[in-house]
Amino acid sequence: MLKILPQLFGYSNSKITKIINVLEEYGIDKKDVIKMSSTFPQILGLSSECLINRIDNIIDLGYSKEESIKMAKSLPSILGLTKENISEKIKFYDSINMHNLPIVNTHKLVQSVDLSYARYMFYKDNKIEIGMDNYENLFIRNNKFEKKYGITKKALLEKYNYNKYLEEKNEFGGLKWLDYMTWV
């Protein structure tokens, strides 16, 4: 933990204890709080309010308190993501009917939404349905993806540009771009 976050030397016992207590009061067992902080020691540097806000932000995205806590315990670094970052990822997964993905496998939130979108669109263009039963295809290693499909990550990201998708989505008055393309 000290290698990852040397600032821990400067934290008072009361600060660390306060963070542990806040998370326990929120419903996370002390054993899990310790495990979370050993995996993501930066959690100890966040303020109590920030931690609660981060969990509440996940709840605001349509997950229950229990689901949000499960995600935080599975991937503590989720508490280090900004509201915008996590919201963008969840909105994308919602748009492809995979709202439960972060509950089933929270670690998939590590991948950029740019790459997830590009791969999703690649599969869609190649008539390969992606859903909760085969979501792992969105997350295969880059070298394996390139070998299997003959397209590099760079080429994929250029061909299926997520920022262009967002611009086009806004042009269609908030209608999901993927829905619009199916509707036309």
N, C-alpha and C positions, 0 to 999 in steps of 0.2 A: 504494500500500500504506500509506503514511504517513497519508493522509487517512482511510482506513478504520480503521487501528490506530495512532494516534499514539504509543502505548506502545512501539512498536518502537524509538524513540529511546533508551529506557531499557534495552533488551535488550543484553546483552553478546554479542560475537562468538562466545564459547564456547557460550552458550545456543543461539543460532541454529544454529551448526555441529552441536551435539549433536542437535538435532531432525532436521536434514537427515541426519545419520549414522544415527540410529535408523530413520528411514524407508527409507533405502537398505539397511540391514541386514535390514529386513523384506521387501525385494524390490522396492522402488520406485526406478526410475532417478532419478539426480540431476536430470536435465532435467525429469522429471515432478514431482519434489518442488518444484522452483522454480516450475513452472507452477501447482501446487496452492497454494503459499503466496502467489503473486501474486493468485490468484482468491479465496482465503480466508486472508488473512494471520493470522487468529486462530489458525491451526494452530501458528504459531511461539510462541504464548503458552501452549500446553498443555504439560504435562509429558510426558516420554518415556513414562512408565508409562501416563498417560492415553491417549495416542495408540495405543499397543499394545492397551490394554484396549478402546478403541472399535472397532478393527479386529477384535479377538477376539470382541467382542459380536456383530458382524455374522456372523462365522463360526458362533457359537453358535446363530444363527437359521436355520442350515441351508444356508449358502453356503460354498463352498470358499474357501481363502485367496486364490486367483487371482481368483475372482469378487468377493470383498470388496475386494481391491486395485483391481480394475477400477472398482468403484462409487466408491471413494474418489478415484480419479484423475478420474473423470467428474464427480463432485459432491463436492469437498473439504469442503463445509460439512456433509456427512453425519457427519464426525468431530466436529462441534460439537453433534450431537444427543445427548440423554441416552439411556441404555439403554432406559428406559421408552418414550420417544417413538418410537424406531425400532422397538422390539419391537411396540408397539401397531399401527403401520402394517403391518409385515410379517405379523403375525398376521391382520390384516384381509384382506390380499391372499391369504394362505394359505387363508383361509376361503372365498374365492371362486375358488379354483384359479388364482391368478395369482402364484404364488411367484416366477416368473422375471421379473416386471415390473421390479424394481429392477436386474436385470442388463441387460435389454433397453433400459431408459430410466430411469436412476437419477434424473433430474431430476423424475420424477413423484412422488418422495417428498417434494417440497416442499409439495404440496397437503395440507391437513389431512385426517385420517382421517374427521372429521365430514362433510366435503363429499363425499369419495369414497364413503362409506357412503350418504349421502343420494341421491346420483346413482345409485348402483348399485341401490338399492331403488326409486327412481323408474322406472328402466328396467325392472326386474323386474316392477313393477306394471303397466307398459304393454306387457308381453310382448316386451320387447327384450332379447335375450341379450347379455351383455357377457362377453367373453373376451379372450384374448391377440390374437386377430385384429382386434378392434375396440376395444381398451382406450382409445384416444384419446378416445372419447365421454365417458369419465369426466372428462376434463381440458380440455374446450373452455372458452373464455372465458365468464365469467358472462353478459355481455351477449348473446352468441351463443346460449347455452343458453336464456336467458329469452325471446329473440325466437323461437327455434325451438319451444319447448315451452310458453310462456306461464306460467311459474312463476318467481318471483324466488328468489334464493339464500336469502334470509331465510325465505320460505315453505317452501322445500324443506327447510332445516335444522330448521324447526319440525315439519314433517310427519314427517320421517324422522330422529328424534333418536337420535344414536349412543349417548348415555349411557343412554337407555331401553333400547336394544338390549343394552347390556352388562348392565344390571340384569336384563332378561328372560333373557338367556343364562345368568346365574348362577342364576336360579330353576329352570332346567331341568337342573341338576346338571352343568354344564360341557359338555353337548351343544351343538354349534354351533347357535345359534338359527336360522340360515338352514336348516340341515339339519332341525331340529325342525319348522319351519313347512312344509317339504316333506313330512315324514314323517306329520304329523297329517292 
